[in-house]
Amino acid sequence: MNKVIDSYRPRIVELGLALAGILAALVLTIMPAPFGLAIITGSLVGLILLIWPAAIPITLVLSVPVQDIVQLPFAGIGITVTQLALAATIFLFPIVVLVRRQFVYYPAVAVALTFFLLVQVASLAVAQNLLFGVATIYRWTAALLAFLATTHLIRTRRTVIILGCGISAAAVAEVGFGTLQSALGLAPPSFAVTSGFYRAYGTFGQPNPFAGYLEMAGLWLVALSIWTVRQTARLLQRYRRERVRSLASSAVTRTRMLTTAITAAWFSIGALASFVGIILSFSRGAWIGTFAGLGIFVLFAPRAIRRLGFVAVFVVATAALAGGWEQLPAAVRERAQQLVTQSRPFDVRDVQLTSENWAVVERMVHWQAAWGMFLDHPWTGVGAGNFGVAFPEYSPHPLFRIARGHAHNYYLHVLAELGIPGLLAYAAVLTAGLTLLVRTLRRAPSSFDRLLALGALSATTAVMVHNLVENLHELHLSVQLFALWGLVWRAAAGWTRLGGSR
């Protein structure tokens, strides 16, 4: 019976392709051109995602940096690529799980994130603008979906490498675009650093989220590049032994070695480009966050990397004390000095507003407004997504009556919108994530899994520090962060195929 089925299988495939072609032609003929083409394209993409389910979370993660570039018109509004990827994930994720008869996991991170979402939903009872609250809940739901899709659908280390190649390509493209913005002045006047030089912002519209994305990408890529470099060295040793013994397998080993070396170089390029982009963003919060992430990376890195990191810190500190600080561009030195001179809290009502202190006064206004919201509503907040709605009432300065969208400090932002329950729920999310990352880093038997956890831990540290002056959970940046956490959970739970476990 099996032989009969096998003999008819090529004909069945040919018949299926013919029917698909006829159906596509009918759709293109009957439907208007844009809609017909969209249906055909969507069907092909959906088929690919069903054949290779790991592409579902990969597509979702890689859509984040291009979400505002590619938009499809629908009912008078623009549908972003990330929104389409989220819709595809919502539709296809359950199908894949059911077809595979896969056990459904709901790790501690997902439980904590669900509780955080429930607090946001409850806060809608006091929100003045429900639509803003729903938009905030939607973004955090997307983060939860990214985490669950990653944990269930990315099941091999090879898939992680493929995702890493995609993130490296996205980082290189972002930094290339940002470099053009800086050098050619393709930016608003407010982004000017010096005459003819501007802050880079890539496809994110603002320098801070641009730098935040590169923090998550670059620190994680450093970990992958270290692992692939070590794998290249091991394969080189094996190739030399096999070649001396004239073994036929030496050709296969050589191919693997070259492929791994190219991958290592690509990861290194992506990481280096990310750090260049962070510098060009002139985001002081990103600079501090990156240094904090690198510090955690060096602290928990393998012994050789840790020693190299300590030597690098000593060399940089010695060079700075010996006068190297004065050799840096004036714009960089001025921006770094402002980290100290403008970080002290003050009452904005006692400050004379000038063009030089405008940015720091604006930030402090948002901090004090958020604190005022918390004092008036310590248990409920003003409602999810409603910081901007309540801001005019709480702004302590008459010239600042329109909020910049967030409190310039995500922890104060949560207190203002969700009160003490919201901050505790968010702390639970961070605690669950950090516990997962540290436990995997310490207990995983594979160097790949340990470095994967280290890269995610470094990126998370950078985000936590940067969030002291920013909100890096906007623009679907949380999709990227929680996908990294999902990969670490999968590493701790076990891969489908164990490869490169040394």
Secondary structure, DSSP 8 states (H G I E B T S, - for coil): -HHHHHHHHHHHHHHHHHHHHHHHHHHHHHS-HHHHHHHHHHHHHHHHHHHSTTHHHHHHHHTGGGTTTSEEEETTEEEEHHHHHHHHHHHHHHHHHHHHT------HHHHHHHHHHHHHHHHTTT-S-HHHHHHHHHHHHHHHHHHHHHHHH--BHHHHHHHHHHHHHHHHHHHHHHHHHHHHT-S-GGGEEETTEE---TTSSSHHHHHHHHHHHHHHHHHHHHHHHHHHHHHHHHHHHHHHTT-TTHHHHHHHHHHHHHHHHHHHHHHHHHHHHHHHHT-HHHHHHHHHHHHHHHHHS-HHHHHHHHHHHHHHHHHHHTTGGGGS-HHHHHHHHHHHHT-S---GGGS---TTTHHHHHHHHHHHHHHHHHHH-TTT-S-TT-HHHHHHHH-SSTT--S--SS-SSHHHHHHHHHHHHHHHHHHHHHHHHHHHHHHHHHH-SSHHHHHHHHHHHHHHHHHHHHTTSS-TTSTTHHHHHHHHHHHHHHHHH--SB--S--
